[in-house]
Amino acid sequence: MINFWNNFFYKILKYWYSGLHVILLGFIGLIFYSCSSLKSIGIQVSVLPGYPISEDIKSLALLNRSMTDRFTNSKADSLEKILVKNKMLMDSVFQDSLASDTTIQVAARALFESGRFDVVVPKERNIFRNENDELPTTLNSRFIDDICKDFNVDAVLVLESFSEHLNTKYFMMLGVGSIIEEYYAATDIDYKSEWRLYRPGNLKPAIRFAVSDSIFWKANSISLDDLFSQMPRTKEALAGGGIASGLKIADLISPGWVNQNRYYFITGNKEIDEAVPLIKNNRWEEANALWSKFVSVNSIKIRSKVEYNLALAAEMNGDIDLAIEWGLKSFKTRYSKAIEVYLKMLDDKRKAQLKDNKVRY
């Protein structure tokens, strides 16, 4: 009798959950159908650097003051001979003039490509010094004034010191009977650079930036020739440290870009939705102009979607306050969860901008 009732209730529950499952599927489908007009678009968003520079500095001249009489510019073949002489094992500090100049060139390009600064690298960019201190005394304010005037820039970024620690390891793994099974190699570069940002007029003290990090290469192969082909030569590794150092200072003071998603509405109106191909080609101002023609449509549902899209266009055009204004209009015209979430994101973004503007250097 117990088994009978157990089976009976089991079948009842089975049918009940089966019916609930159908209801849930229908409900979920209804949600997706109602949101089918909401589409995703990938965008790139500017991210403030760790040390945002004051907006009054729009152009920079880059100078190299790192080189002392300790710097050398050894030829690639000479460095390889040293490596071989040391049985492919090196643990040395290098001050390579080519790597130092590479740092300047790469930093200049990265700063310019960020879109934040215009950059000048003078032909006579090296300021040689006798002192070998890691961080020399600050440059004379009159010299900085002359540089800013001569090259028509707002400030001067100076590489004050630069050095690299090179560590290499080459070894082999022996198998049975002392037969070589595989070769291994590793090259590590620890780089350090000190920078100062000088403003003209001696109104503010120079800002100091310390940059340090490391890059490495590793390889393994059963062929020694193949192993060497995978690894950089010593001169190339030193230049790689210069490249990494230049990119690092640019990341510290210029904005970066991250990929994010945003959402827009398809209204179902052919004329209004002609803006969609525009935003897919990053033509947000044109899309804004088109959507603006339909802010007074009679349909509350369509008007709310247009207002939402205008909020998105305003954000993409760099006006957060206007984006919030359009978002609130859309929210009041016709509530949707999408606009509620978007308004929260816009408010967080505005607060972050206000905070960041207070800490510019």
C-alpha positions as CSV (number, residue, x, y, z in Angstrom):
1,M,0.0,0.0,0.0
2,I,2.9,2.4,0.8
3,N,4.5,1.8,-2.5
4,F,1.2,2.5,-4.3
5,W,0.8,5.9,-2.6
6,N,4.4,6.7,-3.2
7,N,4.0,6.0,-6.9
8,F,0.7,7.9,-7.0
9,F,2.3,11.1,-5.4
10,Y,5.4,10.7,-7.6
11,K,3.2,10.8,-10.7
12,I,1.2,13.7,-9.5
13,L,4.4,15.7,-8.7
14,K,5.9,14.6,-12.0
15,Y,2.9,16.0,-14.0
16,W,2.8,19.1,-11.8
17,Y,6.5,19.9,-12.4
18,S,6.1,19.1,-16.0
19,G,3.4,21.6,-16.3
20,L,5.4,24.2,-14.3
21,H,8.3,23.6,-16.7
22,V,6.1,24.5,-19.6
23,I,4.9,27.6,-17.9
24,L,8.4,28.7,-17.0
25,L,9.6,28.1,-20.6
26,G,6.7,30.2,-21.8
27,F,7.5,33.0,-19.3
28,I,11.2,33.0,-20.2
29,G,10.3,33.1,-23.9
30,L,7.9,36.0,-23.3
31,I,10.8,37.9,-21.6
32,F,13.1,37.3,-24.5
33,Y,10.5,38.2,-27.0
34,S,9.8,41.5,-25.2
35,C,13.5,42.2,-25.1
36,S,14.2,41.1,-28.6
37,S,14.4,44.8,-29.7
38,L,17.3,45.3,-27.3
39,K,20.6,44.7,-29.2
40,S,24.2,44.6,-28.0
41,I,27.0,46.6,-29.6
42,G,30.7,46.4,-28.8
43,I,32.5,49.7,-28.0
44,Q,35.9,50.9,-26.8
45,V,35.9,53.0,-23.6
46,S,38.7,55.3,-22.6
47,V,40.1,54.5,-19.1
48,L,42.0,57.1,-17.1
49,P,45.7,56.2,-16.4
50,G,47.2,55.7,-13.0
51,Y,48.6,59.2,-13.0
52,P,46.3,61.5,-15.0
53,I,48.0,64.7,-16.1
54,S,46.3,68.0,-15.8
55,E,44.2,68.9,-18.8
56,D,46.2,72.1,-19.4
57,I,49.1,70.0,-20.6
58,K,48.2,68.9,-24.1
59,S,51.7,68.7,-25.7
60,L,55.0,67.3,-24.6
61,A,58.7,67.4,-25.6
62,L,60.6,64.3,-24.7
63,L,64.3,64.5,-23.7
64,N,66.9,61.9,-22.7
65,R,69.0,62.7,-19.7
66,S,69.8,59.2,-18.6
67,M,73.1,58.6,-20.4
68,T,76.3,59.1,-18.5
69,D,79.9,58.0,-19.4
70,R,79.0,54.5,-18.1
71,F,76.6,54.0,-21.1
72,T,77.9,52.0,-24.0
73,N,76.5,51.0,-27.4
74,S,78.2,47.6,-28.0
75,K,77.6,45.9,-31.3
76,A,75.3,42.9,-31.4
77,D,78.2,40.5,-32.4
78,S,80.4,41.7,-29.5
79,L,77.6,41.0,-27.0
80,E,77.1,37.5,-28.4
81,K,80.9,36.8,-28.1
82,I,80.6,37.9,-24.4
83,L,77.7,35.5,-24.0
84,V,79.5,32.6,-25.5
85,K,82.7,33.4,-23.4
86,N,80.5,33.2,-20.3
87,K,79.2,29.8,-21.4
88,M,75.8,31.3,-22.2
89,L,75.3,32.3,-18.6
90,M,75.1,36.1,-17.9
91,D,74.0,38.0,-14.8
92,S,74.9,41.7,-15.5
93,V,73.7,45.2,-15.4
94,F,73.7,47.0,-18.7
95,Q,73.4,50.7,-19.6
96,D,72.9,50.6,-23.3
97,S,72.5,53.8,-25.2
98,L,70.5,52.3,-28.0
99,A,68.0,50.8,-25.5
100,S,67.8,54.1,-23.7
101,D,67.0,56.0,-27.0
102,T,64.5,53.2,-27.9
103,T,62.7,54.0,-24.6
104,I,62.2,57.7,-25.7
105,Q,61.1,56.8,-29.2
106,V,58.5,54.2,-28.1
107,A,57.2,56.4,-25.3
108,A,56.7,59.3,-27.7
109,R,54.8,57.1,-30.2
110,A,52.6,55.5,-27.5
111,L,51.8,58.9,-25.9
112,F,50.8,60.3,-29.3
113,E,48.7,57.3,-30.3
114,S,46.8,57.5,-27.1
115,G,45.2,60.6,-28.5
116,R,45.9,62.5,-25.3
117,F,49.1,64.4,-26.2
118,D,50.9,66.0,-29.1
119,V,54.5,64.9,-28.9
120,V,57.8,66.3,-30.1
121,V,61.1,64.4,-30.0
122,P,63.9,67.0,-30.7
123,K,66.7,65.9,-33.0
124,E,69.1,67.0,-30.2
125,R,67.3,65.2,-27.4
126,N,70.2,63.9,-25.3
127,I,71.3,65.8,-22.3
128,F,74.6,64.2,-21.3
129,R,75.6,64.5,-17.6
130,N,78.7,63.6,-15.6
131,E,77.0,62.7,-12.4
132,N,76.2,59.0,-12.1
133,D,73.5,59.2,-9.5
134,E,70.4,57.2,-10.3
135,L,68.3,60.3,-10.0
136,P,70.1,63.6,-10.8
137,T,69.1,67.0,-9.6
138,T,66.2,68.8,-11.3
139,L,66.8,70.7,-14.5
140,N,67.0,74.5,-14.4
141,S,63.6,76.2,-14.9
142,R,65.0,78.6,-17.5
143,F,66.1,75.6,-19.6
144,I,62.6,74.1,-19.4
145,D,61.1,77.5,-20.4
146,D,63.3,77.6,-23.4
147,I,62.4,74.1,-24.5
148,C,58.7,74.8,-24.2
149,K,59.1,78.0,-26.1
150,D,61.3,76.6,-28.9
151,F,59.1,73.6,-29.5
152,N,55.8,75.2,-28.6
153,V,54.8,72.5,-26.0
154,D,53.1,72.7,-22.6
155,A,55.6,70.6,-20.7
156,V,58.8,68.5,-20.9
157,L,59.0,64.8,-20.1
158,V,62.6,63.8,-19.3
159,L,64.1,60.3,-19.0
160,E,66.4,60.9,-16.0
161,S,67.9,57.5,-15.6
162,F,67.7,54.0,-17.3
163,S,69.3,50.7,-16.6
164,E,68.7,47.0,-17.3
165,H,69.6,43.8,-15.5
166,L,70.2,40.9,-17.9
167,N,70.1,37.3,-16.8
168,T,70.5,34.4,-19.2
169,K,70.4,30.6,-18.7
170,Y,71.2,27.9,-21.3
171,F,71.3,24.3,-20.3
172,M,70.5,20.7,-21.5
173,M,68.7,17.8,-20.1
174,L,70.6,14.4,-20.3
175,G,68.8,11.2,-20.7
176,V,69.9,7.6,-20.4
177,G,73.5,7.0,-21.3
178,S,74.3,10.8,-21.2
179,I,72.3,11.3,-24.4
180,I,71.0,14.9,-24.8
181,E,67.2,14.8,-24.7
182,E,66.4,18.5,-24.9
183,Y,67.9,22.0,-24.7
184,Y,66.4,24.8,-22.5
185,A,67.0,28.6,-22.6
186,A,65.7,31.6,-20.7
187,T,66.5,35.3,-20.9
188,D,65.2,37.8,-18.3
189,I,65.4,41.6,-18.4
190,D,64.6,43.7,-15.4
191,Y,64.4,47.4,-16.4
192,K,64.3,50.5,-14.3
193,S,63.7,54.1,-15.4
194,E,63.2,57.4,-13.7
195,W,61.2,60.2,-15.3
196,R,60.3,63.8,-14.5
197,L,57.6,65.9,-15.9
198,Y,58.6,69.6,-15.9
199,R,56.2,72.5,-16.4
200,P,57.4,75.9,-17.6
201,G,57.4,79.0,-15.4
202,N,58.5,77.0,-12.4
203,L,54.9,77.3,-11.1
204,K,54.7,73.6,-10.0
205,P,57.5,71.2,-8.9
206,A,58.5,68.5,-11.3
207,I,56.6,65.3,-11.0
208,R,58.6,62.1,-10.6
209,F,57.7,58.8,-12.1
210,A,59.5,55.5,-11.3
211,V,59.1,52.7,-13.8
212,S,60.3,49.2,-13.2
213,D,59.2,45.8,-14.4
214,S,60.6,42.8,-16.3
215,I,60.2,40.9,-19.5
216,F,61.4,37.4,-20.3
217,W,61.8,34.9,-23.1
218,K,61.8,31.1,-22.7
219,A,62.3,28.2,-25.2
220,N,63.1,24.5,-25.4
221,S,64.0,22.3,-28.3
222,I,65.7,19.0,-29.2
223,S,67.7,21.1,-31.7
224,L,70.3,23.6,-30.6
225,D,70.0,25.6,-33.8
226,D,66.2,25.7,-33.4
227,L,66.6,26.8,-29.8
228,F,68.8,29.8,-30.8
229,S,66.3,30.8,-33.5
230,Q,63.6,31.1,-30.8
231,M,65.6,33.3,-28.4
232,P,66.5,37.0,-28.9
233,R,70.1,38.1,-29.2
234,T,71.5,40.1,-26.3
235,K,71.2,43.4,-28.1
236,E,67.6,42.6,-29.1
237,A,66.8,41.7,-25.5
238,L,68.2,45.0,-24.3
239,A,66.1,46.9,-26.9
240,G,63.1,44.9,-25.7
241,G,63.6,46.3,-22.2
242,G,63.6,49.8,-23.7
243,I,60.4,49.1,-25.6
244,A,58.7,47.8,-22.5
245,S,59.9,50.8,-20.4
246,G,58.6,53.3,-23.0
247,L,55.2,51.6,-23.1
248,K,55.0,51.6,-19.3
249,I,55.5,55.3,-18.9
250,A,52.9,56.0,-21.6
251,D,50.4,53.7,-19.8
252,L,51.1,55.6,-16.5
253,I,50.1,59.1,-17.8
254,S,47.9,58.5,-20.9
255,P,44.5,57.0,-21.2
256,G,44.0,53.4,-22.3
257,W,41.1,51.6,-24.0
258,V,39.0,48.7,-22.9
259,N,36.3,46.7,-24.7
260,Q,32.8,46.9,-23.3
261,N,29.3,46.3,-24.5
262,R,26.4,48.7,-24.7
263,Y,22.7,48.1,-25.7
264,Y,20.5,50.0,-28.1
265,F,16.9,49.6,-29.1
266,I,15.5,48.6,-32.5
267,T,12.2,50.5,-32.7
268,G,10.6,48.7,-35.6
269,N,10.3,52.0,-37.5
270,K,12.3,51.7,-40.7
271,E,13.2,55.5,-40.8
272,I,14.3,55.5,-37.2
273,D,16.3,52.3,-37.4
274,E,18.4,53.7,-40.3
275,A,20.6,54.9,-37.5
276,V,21.7,51.4,-36.7
277,P,24.2,51.0,-39.5
278,L,25.7,54.4,-38.5
279,I,26.4,53.4,-34.9
280,K,27.9,50.1,-36.2
281,N,30.4,52.2,-38.1
282,N,31.1,54.5,-35.1
283,R,29.2,57.4,-36.6
284,W,27.5,58.5,-33.4
285,E,27.0,62.1,-34.2
286,E,25.1,61.3,-37.4
287,A,23.0,58.7,-35.5
288,N,22.2,61.3,-32.9
289,A,21.0,63.7,-35.5
290,L,18.8,61.1,-37.1
291,W,17.3,59.9,-33.8
292,S,16.7,63.5,-32.7
293,K,14.1,63.9,-35.5
294,F,11.8,61.4,-33.8
295,V,11.7,62.6,-30.2
296,S,8.1,63.6,-30.5
297,V,6.6,60.5,-32.0
298,N,3.1,59.7,-30.7
299,S,4.0,56.1,-29.6
300,I,5.2,56.2,-26.0
301,K,6.9,52.8,-26.5
302,I,8.9,54.0,-29.5
303,R,9.6,57.5,-28.0
304,S,11.1,55.9,-24.9
305,K,13.4,53.7,-27.1
306,V,14.5,56.7,-29.1
307,E,15.3,58.7,-25.9
308,Y,17.3,55.7,-24.6
309,N,19.2,55.6,-27.9
310,L,19.9,59.3,-27.7
311,A,21.3,58.7,-24.2
312,L,23.7,56.2,-25.6
313,A,24.7,58.5,-28.4
314,A,25.4,61.3,-25.9
315,E,27.6,59.0,-23.9
316,M,29.5,57.9,-27.0
317,N,30.0,61.5,-27.9
318,G,31.5,62.2,-24.5
319,D,28.6,64.1,-22.8
320,I,27.7,62.1,-19.7
321,D,25.4,64.8,-18.3
322,L,23.4,64.8,-21.5
323,A,23.3,61.0,-21.5
324,I,21.8,61.0,-18.1
325,E,19.3,63.7,-19.1
326,W,18.1,61.6,-22.0
327,G,18.1,58.4,-19.9
328,L,15.8,60.1,-17.3
329,K,13.4,61.2,-20.1
330,S,13.3,57.6,-21.4
331,F,12.7,56.3,-17.8
332,K,9.8,58.7,-17.3
333,T,8.2,58.1,-20.7
334,R,8.1,54.4,-20.3
335,Y,9.9,52.3,-17.7
336,S,12.1,49.5,-18.7
337,K,14.7,47.5,-16.8
338,A,17.3,48.3,-19.5
339,I,17.1,52.0,-18.9
340,E,17.2,51.6,-15.1
341,V,20.4,49.5,-15.4
342,Y,21.9,52.0,-17.9
343,L,21.1,55.0,-15.7
344,K,22.9,53.4,-12.8
345,M,26.0,52.7,-14.9
346,L,26.0,56.4,-16.2
347,D,25.7,57.7,-12.7
348,D,28.7,55.6,-11.5
349,K,30.7,56.7,-14.5
350,R,30.0,60.4,-13.8
351,K,31.0,60.0,-10.1
352,A,34.2,58.3,-11.2
353,Q,35.0,61.2,-13.6
354,L,34.4,63.8,-10.9
355,K,36.7,61.9,-8.5
356,D,39.4,61.5,-11.1
357,N,39.4,65.2,-12.1
358,K,40.3,66.1,-8.5
359,V,43.5,64.0,-8.5
360,R,45.1,65.2,-11.8
361,Y,48.8,66.0,-11.5
